[in-house]
Amino acid sequence: MNIVRKLREVLAAYYWAAYSLHHKFFLRPGRPLKNSRLVVIGSFRAGGAGKTPFCLWLARRLTARGKRVAILCHKAAFDEVRMYRHNLQEQIRQGLVEVHSTGNRYRAAQELDRACGKAEGKGASGWAPDFILCDDGFEDSRLRPHAIFRLDWEKAPTEIDQLLPAGKFRSLLQDHSRDQVRTTILRCHGVNPDVRFFIGSIANSEGDFPKYRQSIAVCGLGDPERFVQDLKKAELTVQKSIVRPDHDRNFQKNFHEILRKHCEKNIVISEKDSFRLSESLLGNPQTYVARQSILVNDLARARIDKVLAK
């Protein structure tokens, strides 16, 4: 076991060296936006920090005040794109939100900003964002954000052996020294956290809670352990969990097989996972979707509003 740990620490050192060189030569700081405010929602964690639910919360808060919001997602996160478009469909219909899938967040933000400038505040389609929310992008040092909201679940990592694959972090605190002035830290752990995530509802297509029978959790998230713990806090009996990769494109195929194999069980998935399934699989009464809710305390909301008002 010690040999495996040492090997992972060596690989983490190589990872950090490659990370540093890549940022130095290929991800140099770019140009700030001139017309829109760029906001990055990030975390040191490789996944499962709650960036997408928080970004949804922030988009709703901004659009409730009449602000136009563009959301940038990485093209690999196709399930998150579908989730945004589903949960913000009313705001999209009202012309307050656009969701963009991109392989280059920096270029996409610059293109949106240039379109705004050319049309004197209006995009090429007559639409211009007041805010561009970047779901993740925390590691893209080309970005020059107006603000960074960093979701912290533990003390910020400072040692190389805390990085992948030895740990669960993508970067160290010192790697983001230039961004500290623009960073608002939102604590997601401990007593009275700034942001609290919890399972708000669990139901199948008929609106029923999974009673009486033990359930199997099927999870394709960045932090499956947190998902299972949240299900237990929601008073669900979890017999076992089946873990799939985050943004798994084979999720539907594997889920169909899980339903067939465990026909006597309740199968519980996350809301994000549900956007990888067909309507017929979601309509199966065995399929239960656990929807996450978010609470931001009063002091944190005041800090967020103050940052965005600058």
C-alpha positions in Angstrom: 0.0 0.0 0.0 2.9 2.4 0.8 4.4 1.7 -2.6 1.1 2.6 -4.3 0.9 5.8 -2.3 4.5 6.7 -3.1 3.9 6.1 -6.8 0.8 8.3 -6.7 2.8 11.0 -5.0 5.5 10.8 -7.7 2.8 11.0 -10.4 1.2 14.0 -8.6 4.6 15.8 -8.8 4.8 15.1 -12.5 1.2 16.3 -12.9 2.0 19.6 -11.1 5.1 20.2 -13.2 3.1 19.6 -16.4 0.3 21.9 -15.0 2.8 24.7 -14.3 4.5 24.5 -17.7 1.2 24.4 -19.5 0.0 27.5 -17.8 3.3 29.3 -18.3 3.5 28.7 -22.0 0.0 28.1 -23.3 -2.5 29.7 -20.8 -1.0 33.1 -20.3 -3.4 35.8 -19.0 -5.5 37.1 -21.8 -7.5 40.3 -22.4 -10.2 41.4 -19.9 -13.7 41.8 -21.3 -14.8 45.3 -22.2 -18.6 45.1 -22.2 -19.8 42.1 -20.1 -18.8 41.0 -16.6 -17.1 37.6 -16.5 -17.8 35.5 -13.4 -16.0 32.2 -12.7 -17.6 29.6 -10.4 -14.8 27.2 -9.4 -13.3 24.9 -6.8 -10.0 23.2 -6.2 -11.8 19.9 -6.3 -11.6 17.9 -9.4 -15.4 17.3 -9.3 -18.5 17.2 -7.1 -18.1 20.7 -5.6 -21.6 21.9 -6.6 -20.5 24.4 -9.2 -23.5 23.8 -11.5 -26.2 24.1 -8.8 -24.5 27.3 -7.6 -24.3 28.7 -11.1 -28.0 27.9 -11.5 -28.7 29.8 -8.3 -26.6 32.7 -9.4 -28.2 32.9 -12.8 -31.7 32.9 -11.3 -30.7 35.6 -8.9 -29.3 37.8 -11.6 -32.2 37.3 -14.1 -34.7 38.1 -11.3 -33.2 41.6 -11.4 -33.6 41.8 -15.1 -29.9 41.0 -15.9 -29.1 39.1 -19.1 -26.8 36.1 -18.5 -24.7 33.9 -20.7 -23.6 30.6 -19.2 -20.4 28.9 -20.6 -20.1 25.1 -20.2 -17.4 22.8 -21.5 -18.6 20.8 -24.5 -17.7 17.6 -22.7 -20.3 18.4 -20.0 -23.3 17.8 -22.3 -25.5 16.7 -19.4 -24.9 20.0 -17.6 -25.9 22.0 -20.8 -29.2 20.1 -20.9 -29.7 20.7 -17.2 -29.2 24.4 -17.6 -31.5 24.7 -20.6 -34.2 22.7 -18.8 -34.1 24.5 -15.5 -33.8 27.9 -17.1 -36.2 27.4 -19.9 -38.5 30.3 -18.8 -35.5 32.7 -18.5 -34.4 31.5 -22.0 -37.9 32.1 -23.4 -37.8 35.6 -21.9 -34.5 36.4 -23.6 -32.6 36.6 -20.3 -30.4 33.5 -20.6 -28.3 31.8 -23.3 -26.3 28.6 -22.6 -23.2 28.0 -24.7 -21.3 24.7 -25.1 -17.6 25.3 -25.9 -14.2 23.7 -25.9 -12.6 27.1 -25.3 -14.2 29.3 -22.6 -11.7 32.2 -23.1 -12.5 32.4 -26.9 -16.2 32.0 -26.3 -16.2 34.9 -23.7 -14.2 37.1 -26.0 -16.5 36.4 -29.0 -19.6 37.3 -26.9 -17.9 40.4 -25.7 -16.8 41.5 -29.2 -20.3 41.0 -30.5 -21.6 43.2 -27.8 -19.1 46.0 -28.6 -19.7 45.9 -32.4 -23.5 46.4 -31.9 -23.0 49.0 -29.2 -24.2 46.8 -26.4 -26.2 44.3 -28.4 -25.0 41.0 -29.7 -25.1 39.8 -33.3 -28.6 38.5 -32.7 -29.8 41.6 -30.9 -28.9 40.1 -27.5 -26.0 41.0 -25.2 -25.1 39.5 -21.8 -24.7 41.7 -18.7 -22.9 38.8 -17.1 -21.1 35.8 -18.5 -21.0 32.9 -15.9 -18.3 30.4 -16.5 -19.2 27.0 -14.9 -15.7 26.0 -13.8 -12.9 27.6 -15.8 -11.1 28.0 -12.5 -7.9 26.4 -14.0 -8.0 28.5 -17.2 -5.5 31.3 -16.4 -6.2 33.0 -19.7 -9.5 34.3 -18.2 -9.5 37.8 -16.7 -12.7 37.5 -14.6 -14.5 40.4 -12.9 -15.1 37.9 -10.0 -14.3 34.4 -8.9 -16.6 32.5 -6.5 -14.6 29.6 -5.1 -16.5 26.8 -3.4 -14.4 25.3 -0.6 -15.2 22.0 1.0 -12.0 21.8 3.1 -8.8 23.8 3.7 -7.3 25.0 0.4 -4.6 22.6 -0.8 -0.9 23.7 -0.5 1.1 20.5 -0.9 1.8 18.6 -4.1 0.8 15.3 -2.6 -2.7 16.6 -2.4 -3.0 16.8 -6.2 -4.3 14.2 -8.6 -3.7 11.3 -8.6 -2.5 11.2 -5.0 -5.3 13.5 -3.9 -8.5 15.0 -5.2 -7.4 18.5 -6.2 -6.4 19.9 -9.6 -4.3 22.8 -8.4 -2.8 24.5 -5.3 -3.6 27.7 -3.5 -0.3 29.2 -4.7 -1.2 28.5 -8.3 -3.9 31.2 -8.1 -2.0 33.9 -6.3 -2.8 36.5 -9.0 -6.6 35.9 -8.6 -6.8 36.3 -4.8 -8.1 39.9 -4.9 -11.0 38.9 -7.2 -11.8 35.7 -5.3 -14.7 35.3 -2.9 -14.4 32.2 -0.8 -17.7 30.4 -0.1 -17.4 27.8 2.6 -19.4 24.6 2.0 -18.5 22.7 5.1 -18.6 23.0 8.9 -21.1 24.8 11.1 -23.3 27.4 9.4 -21.6 27.1 5.9 -21.9 30.0 3.4 -23.5 27.5 0.9 -25.4 24.4 1.9 -26.2 21.6 -0.6 -28.9 19.0 0.2 -31.3 16.7 -1.5 -34.6 18.6 -1.8 -36.7 15.9 -3.3 -36.6 12.3 -4.5 -39.4 11.1 -6.8 -40.2 9.0 -9.8 -42.3 10.0 -12.8 -45.4 9.5 -10.8 -44.2 11.7 -8.0 -43.7 9.0 -5.5 -40.9 8.8 -2.9 -39.0 5.4 -2.9 -40.7 3.8 0.1 -40.6 0.3 1.6 -37.9 -1.1 -0.7 -34.2 -0.7 -0.4 -32.7 1.5 -3.1 -29.6 1.3 -5.3 -27.8 4.6 -6.0 -26.4 4.9 -9.5 -24.1 7.9 -9.8 -22.1 9.5 -12.6 -20.9 12.6 -10.7 -17.5 14.0 -9.7 -18.1 13.0 -6.0 -20.3 10.0 -5.8 -19.6 9.5 -2.1 -21.1 12.9 -1.3 -24.2 12.0 -3.4 -24.7 8.8 -1.4 -24.3 10.6 1.9 -26.8 13.2 0.9 -29.3 10.5 0.0 -28.9 9.0 3.5 -29.4 12.4 5.1 -32.6 12.5 3.1 -33.6 9.4 5.0 -33.2 7.0 2.0 -32.0 3.5 2.7 -29.2 2.9 0.2 -28.4 -0.8 -0.2 -25.5 -0.2 -2.5 -24.1 2.3 -5.0 -23.0 1.8 -8.6 -20.5 4.5 -9.8 -20.1 5.6 -13.3 -17.7 8.2 -14.8 -18.7 11.9 -14.6 -20.3 13.0 -17.9 -20.6 9.3 -18.9 -21.9 9.0 -22.5 -22.6 5.3 -21.9 -24.8 6.0 -18.9 -28.1 5.2 -20.6 -26.9 1.9 -21.9 -25.6 0.8 -18.5 -28.6 2.2 -16.7 -30.9 0.1 -18.9 -28.9 -3.0 -17.9 -29.1 -2.0 -14.2 -32.9 -1.7 -14.4 -33.1 -5.1 -16.0 -30.8 -6.8 -13.4 -32.4 -5.2 -10.4 -36.0 -5.2 -11.4 -37.2 -5.5 -7.7 -35.2 -2.5 -6.5 -35.6 1.3 -6.6 -32.9 2.9 -8.7 -32.0 6.5 -7.6 -30.0 8.8 -9.7 -29.0 12.5 -9.5 -30.8 15.2 -11.5 -27.7 15.7 -13.7 -27.6 11.9 -14.5 -31.3 12.1 -15.5 -30.3 14.3 -18.5 -28.4 11.3 -20.0 -31.6 9.1 -20.1 -34.4 8.7 -22.6 -38.0 9.6 -21.6 -38.9 5.9 -21.5 -36.2 5.2 -18.9 -37.1 8.2 -16.9 -40.8 7.2 -17.1 -40.0 3.8 -15.5 -41.5 3.8 -12.0 -38.3 2.2 -10.8 -36.3 5.3 -11.7 -36.1 7.9 -9.0 -34.5 11.3 -9.5 -32.8 13.0 -6.5 -32.9 16.8 -7.0 -30.3 18.9 -5.2 -31.2 22.1 -3.5 -29.0 24.9 -2.4 -29.2 27.4 0.5 -26.9 30.5 0.6 -26.9 32.2 4.0 -27.7 35.9 4.4 -24.1 37.1 5.0 -22.9 35.2 1.9 -25.7 36.6 -0.2 -24.7 40.1 0.9 -21.1 39.5 0.0 -22.0 38.1 -3.4 -24.3 41.0 -4.2 -21.6 43.5 -3.2 -19.1 41.8 -5.5 -21.4 41.8 -8.5 -22.5 45.4 -7.9 -18.9 46.7 -8.3 
